[in-house]
Amino acid sequence: MAITLNLEAPRRVGVEELIDFVAHEIDLRDPQNILAAAPLLSGLAEDRELVTRRLNEEVRRLFKGPALSSAQSLFLGGGKGFYLRANLWPPAADIAGGLVTRDRFSYDLAHDHNYNFLTVGYSGPGYCSDIYEYDRETLSGEPGEPVALRFLERVHFRTGMVMFYRASKDVHIQYPPEDLSISLNLMVADAHTRLRDQLFFDLERRVLLDYPASADISKRVSILRLAGRIGDQNTRQLLSDLASRHPCQRTRWACYEALAEGASCTAAVWETACRDPAPLVAGRARRRLVTLAA
Amino acid sequence: MHASHPELSHFVARVEQSFDREDPQSFWTLQDDFIALLRSGFPAAALNNELAQLAQNPAYQGDWQTNQLVLHRARGWALALWLYERPRRYLHSTPYYGMLAPLGDDCLHYEVYELPADHRNEVFDPAQRLSPAGAGLVGPGGVLLLHSDRQVYDFRSARPCVTLKFTTAAVQPMEWLFARDTLYAVQANDSTLDSTQLRVAAYTLGRLAHPSSREPLEYLSRHAHHAVRWAAVRNLAQIDREAALAGLERMSVDPHPHLRRAAAETLRRARREV
């Protein structure tokens, strides 16, 4: 389950020290190893002026420096395969009052993460979060597919608490806090995360809802769809190679769809796709063949 | 991408030579260069280049956005391949100038709407209504010029359609949304992410209320975007009442009517409290 850590009186740590520690001491592929960074992340939260200082700097340079493509997150720094951010959690009253816009903040949508991450409550009363777990290996990845979600706990993520979320295992849904709250996150962002999907869930129906449109894999699928529409003979060869070799099932499926766009015989494309090892790809291909035959 | 695509290098050089960021109208002088690029066969080659890199490195990621491959991004303009799929829920104004050219065999159908003659992009008004101004079609080899300061476009295509898209950075602060059924304005959003980031930053700094944020918020209260100015002054009040009142005084003659009104009302309330 998502791990809650109780750390006592951490010493104050700077962003540079934490980055240096993670860069040199942490194996980002090993969840247990990432946990070793928790005391330092907790120590970073002891710098009570960190977020003010960084926001002041961003305002002075009008967010023209390195930034994240979200108004909810403030980039604090990073290294190879990871970065640090502060996440803002405004209360429902401020959203309703128009002080901030709701669609900029990720509330009320159950999701997992395709990477491991550590988070510490930095300021404010903290948001509440319902946490579930699921077994990614049992899912084919088709939107609408039933998911065996197991409720674990409701957490009130208060200032000073540290939690570790496991990639593609823990699912959480966050609710707006009573007042503005801020968390600090250590995010793993190595190449491997670009091959694994993030998922949205419908808790009421207990099904896989969809994939985020802004996810790396969704963007890759977009590029493959472009290729299907305007590609030439070279494109077809490249798509064919990717369809047979790429490790991501949604990428392979997008390749087959792109190949079918310009194919003289689409049945041949779907027949090849039927031999894909992933049930998502093979199942979709079989359904296309059935539709063709109908 | 430039090294393997001399056509792109040539186009970039032409844009850098002719496009004056301080004069967005100069964008329109580049139509012939855009058409030359369109005819070069470059887009498919650029796409193949991305796929080849992906084949070499499965985790490779270029400058990819949802339904978009950015071919070149520079200060003030961008060139991209854009996949148009389906109409959006609302009619959206485009806060930038653009040139669009369908690729492959597809045609892009569109309907055009005129913005009201008294339209001011920065002043949201739900009474503003679009006027239908006809329909058109741009086919293979054709180019559609998006005069977005006067018109709103609603695209349609029988199937997903890839276009080569050459655009300026936002020339207007807001993107308006209009209801399809009534054609009345329903909402206006910031046209750039950094405007929203500045507003959220002002809000957060106000809540954190540290004295060191007084100067950054005063600086922000003179920002070009009216909503950023307002967020700055409003949140400055959490830190330094006198500085906020001075900001409100200045805002009572602000060029934006909503800000003038809100500043006057807030000043009245503040004086009553005293």
Interface residues (C-beta under 8 A of the other chain):
Chain A: E49 V51 T52 R53 L55 N56 E58 V59 R60 L62 F63 K64 A67 S69 A71 Q72 L88 P90 D94 L99 V100 T101 R104 S123 D179 L180 I182 A191 H192 R194 L195 A213 S214 D216 S218 K219 R220 S222 I223 L224 R225 L226 A227 R229 I230 G231 D232 N234 T235 L238 L239 D241 L242 R245 H246 P247 C248 T251
Chain B: P43 A44 L47 N48 E50 L51 A52 L54 A55 N57 P58 A59 Q61 G62 W64 Q65 T66 N67 Q68 L69 L81 L83 L103 G104 D106 P160 C161 V162 L193 D194 T196 Q197 L198 R199 V200 A201 A202 Y203 T204 L205 R207 L208 H210 S212 S213 P216 L217 Y219 L220 H223
